[in-house]
Amino acid sequence: MDDSMSYPRPSPALVEPYWQSLECLTVHFETGRPSGGQYFWDPSRISDQGRDDDLTMISETDPPPGYGRGEAEGGESGKHFFLSREREFVTAIEKVLPDEDALTPLFESFGRACSQIPSLRRAQLSTVIPGPLEALEVGLPENRSPWGVWYLSPGAEPCAKTLERRPVFSGDVHHRRLFWDLQGWLPGSKLQNLMRDVGRQRYGNYLVERFINLGVSV
């Protein structure tokens, strides 16, 4: 492979790269940008910087969550506490916003690369949005929400042991399929059309496109 795969030109190169015979292209990127900064930002972190309103103060005489006056009371108290905090963390993840100026060039280079691979059967560009650090402080697993775009050519089976094994990716297997999970962010028409063109020359114009929600894993 060479750097033309990550930064392909809008028009095909004169010399055919070796990677044009790839059938599966999976790119996972971190939320931190290589040049510095982040691909996502949390508006609540900016507006409430330096504050920790999520933590509830309790007196020294109050039992901690899960330790009530009796066994039944303690169990119910702990269960309510953890379920309540889990919902808060899921909501916090859903409020994270993408940096469109940073993400658009990444998606465009990926879309152009996919369009230049005639044998491509599967493609994935994705990341996971980390949950709040406070989740670990109260004993909850670190929640992560999948975020990205998935492409499947006609007849292509979902990859094993990946998110593509979920039922939402099944059906319409005889057509090109394009799945977006962007948590409410809508890509621009230029970017969307770029991804819609992947496989068009080989398989025709028909495309099944879906905006899905893979949810938060706990």
N, C-alpha and C positions, 0 to 999 in steps of 0.2 A: 504494500500500500504506500501511497505518497500523500503529500499535503493537499492534493487536488480533491481528495475524498472529503475532507473536512471543510475545505473552502473552494467548492467547485465554481467555475465561471458560469454565468447565465447561458452561454453557448457551449456546446460540447468541445472538448479539447481535440486538437488534431491527432495526437497520439492516444490510442485507446489504453486506458489504465488497466492494470491486472485485475483490479477489484470489480470490474464490470461483470464478472461471472459469479458474483456472490448471489446466494439464494436467501440468506437471512442476515439482516443487519439490526443489531440491538445496541443502542447507545443509552447509557445511564449517566446522567450528570448530577453533580452535587449542587446544593442550593447556593453554595458560595462560588462567586465568579473567580476564575484564574487571575484576572487582572485586578481583583480587589472588589469588595462590596458583595451584594447579594442579588440573586435573581428574584427574591421575594421580600416583601416588607410587611410588617405588622403595625397598622395604624394605632392600635391600642398601646403598643410599646412606646410610641413617640409621644402621644398625648399624655400618658401617665408615667413618663420616665421618672424613675426614682421612687415610685410609689409601689406598695404591695397591698392593694385593697383586697386581694383574693384570700389573704390569710385571716382567719377569724381568731381574735384573741379570746382566750378562756382563762378563768381564774385558776389559782393553784389548787382549789378544792374541787374543781370540776374534773370528772374522769375523762381521759382521752377518748376519741372515737373508737367504738367497739368494746368499751369497758363501762357498761352501765351499772346501775345499782344492783341489778339481778342478771342472771344468765340470759333470759329472754330479752330483757331491755337492752343489754349490752350488744347482743347479736343484731337486733333490729337497728340500733343506733349506728353500729359500724357499717351495716349494709346500706343504710340510707346515706351515710356520709360518702362512701366510696362511689355509689351510683350517681350522687349529686355532683361530685367532683369530676367524674368521668364525662358527664354531659357538658360540664363547663369547658373541659379541655377539647372535646370534639367541636364545640362552638367556636373556641378560640382558633383552632386550625382552619375552620371554614372562613374565618374573617381575614386570613392572610391574603395579601394582594400580590399579584405578579408585577414585576417591573417590565412593562411592555417594551420599552426601548432596549432593554438588555436581552430579552428573550426572543424578540422577533428575528434578529440576525441569526441566532442559533437555529431556530426553526426553519428559516429560509435556506440555510446551508444544508440542513438535513434533507429538506424537501428536494433541493436540486440534486443532491447526491443520489437519492432514491430514484429520481427520474432518469438518471444516467446509468441505471443498472437494469438491463433488459430482462435478466433472469430472476429478478427479485421476487420472492414469494412472501416473505414476512419482513416487517420493519417496525421498530419501536424506538421512540425517543421519550424518555420518562425520567422522573425523579420522585423522591418522596419528601413530603413536607413534614419536618419533625414537629412533634407535639411540644407543649410548654415544658420547661425544665421543672416546673412545680409538680408535674405528674410524678416524677421520681421521689420528690420530697415526701409525698403522702403514700408512697408504696404502690402506685399504679404503674403499669408498664408504660414505656414511652410510646405514645400514639403516633402513628405515621399514616399519612394519606397519600395514595398514589396520584400522580399528576402527569399528564402527557398525551401522546398521540400514538395510535397503533394502526398498522396497515396489514391487510391480508389479501393475497391474490386469490382468484377463483380456484377452488379445490384445496387451498392450503389449510392444513390442520393447525390448530393453535399449538404453540410450543408447550412441551411438558414442563411442569413445575414452575410455571410463571402465572402472572395474573390472567393471561389469555385462556387459561383453563376454566375460568369462571363462565357460567351459563350465558352471561350477557354477550359473549363473543360467539355464541353458537347461532346457527341459522344462516340462511342466504349464502351457503358455502359455494354456490356456483357463480358467484359474482364477486367483483372487487368490493372490499369492505374497509371503511375508514371510521375509526373510533376516537373520539376526543373525551378526555376527562380533565377539564380545566377549572372545575369548581366555580363556574359562573363567568369566567373570563371568555370573551368571544374574540377569536383571532380576526385580524383584518381580512378583507375580501381577497387581497393579493396573496396573503399567506394561505388562506383556505383554498383558493384555486390552485395554488402550487401543489398542495398535498392531494387535491382531487385529481391532478393530472398524472399522479404516479400510477404506472401500469396502463394508462389509457391507450397508448399507441399499440400495445400488444393485445389487450383484452377488450378494447372497445369502450364506449362512453358510459355504459351503465355502471353505476356506483351506489352502494348502500352506505350511507353516512349517518352516524348516530353520535349524539352527545350523551354520555353515560355518567353514572356516578358509582365508582367502585367503593366509596365509603372509606371510613377510617378503621384501620385494623388495630385491635387492642390485644 
